[in-house]
């Protein structure tokens, strides 16, 4: 299902020489964080370094006979929202203050709330500090999309302000 106003990769033209199976692999993997897979968002390190875990000749297709159900994500946080809530900006101390991000591509920390905004706000605003709030309300948080005209400008949209506040 395609949501109104959202671009999806399935509608993007593909090169005539790219097989559909390869295109589907690429679409699925483009949003992944990737290695080193520890602790891992999509999969843990249990799938690394053992070619027998994959279908022969297929770089990204796990073998149903070699991988047990749940094995790929067994080291991930349960529920995943707990890890997602914990892995946000980390401030360092010392002579030079720095902010380090764990998963910036998958989890925004601060967002622009509207086109033209000059100040960013916390993406998880409206949630409590406990993990249960992220478990219960993650689907009400906004999505970051490019709304710029002349240049990219990424803003938060589709936030449930009724339950989380502005």
N, C-alpha and C positions, 0 to 999 in steps of 0.2 A: 504494500500500500504506500502510495506517495502522499506525503502531507503537503497541504497547500503552502506555497512559498518556499519550499525546501527543494534544493537541488539534489538529485540522487545520481549515483554513478551508473546505474543501469540505463539511464536515458542519454548518457554521454556517448558520442560516436566513438567507435573503436577502429583501429587499423584493420583493413581487410585481411591482413596476413596474421592477425592474432586469433588463435583458436578460442572459442567461447570458454572452454574449461580454464585456459590460462587467464582470460579476462576475469572470470569469477574468482580465481585465486587472488589476482591482483587487487580487485575491489575489496575482498575480505581482509587482506593483509595491509592495505594502505592505512587503515585506522589503528593498526597495532603499534605498540611501543617498541617491540623488538627486544633483542638481547640486552644484557646477558641473561635474562630470564631468571633472575634471582633478586628479590623474592618472586617477581613476575606478576604481571597483571593478567595477561591472557593465559599463560601456561607457566609452570614452574620448570626448574632445571632438570626434572626427571625425563624430559624428552630430548635432551642434548646428548650428542656423542655416541648414539647407538643407531646405526643405519637400519638395523633389523626391526626397529619400531615403526618404520615407514613402509608404505607400499613400494614395491620395486620400481625404480625409475621415476618415482614421484617425490619431488623435494618437500612438498607440504601436506601430503596425505598420510595420516597415521593409519597403520594397519589395525583393523578390528581384532585380528587374531593375536597381535603382539602388545596391545595396550588395553588394560582393563578399564571398565567404566569408572570414572572419577579419578583415575590415576594422573591425568594431565594437570588437573587443578588441585590435587590433594594438599599441596603446601600453601595454597592461597588462603587469605583470610576468610573466615566464615562468620558472619556474612561478609561479602566483599565490601559492603559499605563501611565497615569498621576500618579496614585498611585505607579506604578512599578518604575517610574523614581524618585519619591520623597523618596521612602523607600530604601535608600541605607545607607552606613556607616554613622554613626553619631559619631563625635568626642566629647569626654567629656573633660572638663577642671578640673583643681584642682591639688592636689599634685601628682596624678597618672593619666597620660593620658591613656585613653582607647578608643578603637573603638568598638562601638556596632552595630550589624547588625539586621535589621528588619526581613528579609525573606531569610536567607542564603541558604536554601535548594532550593528555587525557583528562586532566582535572584543572580547571582554572582556579586560581586563588583570588584574584581581584579582576573585576570586569568593569567596563564602561556601561552604565545603565541605559544610555540612550545615545543616538547619533549626536555628535557635537559636544558631548560631555567632556569636561576637562579633568574631572576627578574620578578615580576608580573607587569602587566599593567592594567589600568582600562578597564573593560569589555565594558562600554558604550562610549569608546573613539571614537571620530568622530561625536558624537551627540552634538548638542548645549545644552544649559542649559534650554531651554524652553521645555514644554511638547509636543509641536507639532512635534518636531524632533523624539521623541520616538514613537509617534503615527504613523508618516509617515515611519519610518525606522527600527522599532523593528525587522522586519523579516530579516534584513540584518546583525544583530548581530550574533556572533558565538555561538556555542553550546559546552558545556564542556563535554568531554568524557575521559575515562581512556585509555591512550596510553602506559602505562608502560609495561615493559617486566618482570623483576624480582620482581618489587614492583609496587603498584599503582602510576601512575603519571597522573594527570588530566590536560588536555590542552584544549585550545579553538580551534575548527575546524569549517569549513564552514562559516567563516566570509567573508562578501562581501567587500574585500579590495579595489575594484575599486570605490565603492561609499563612503566608510567610511575611507579609509586609512589603513595602517598596524597597 
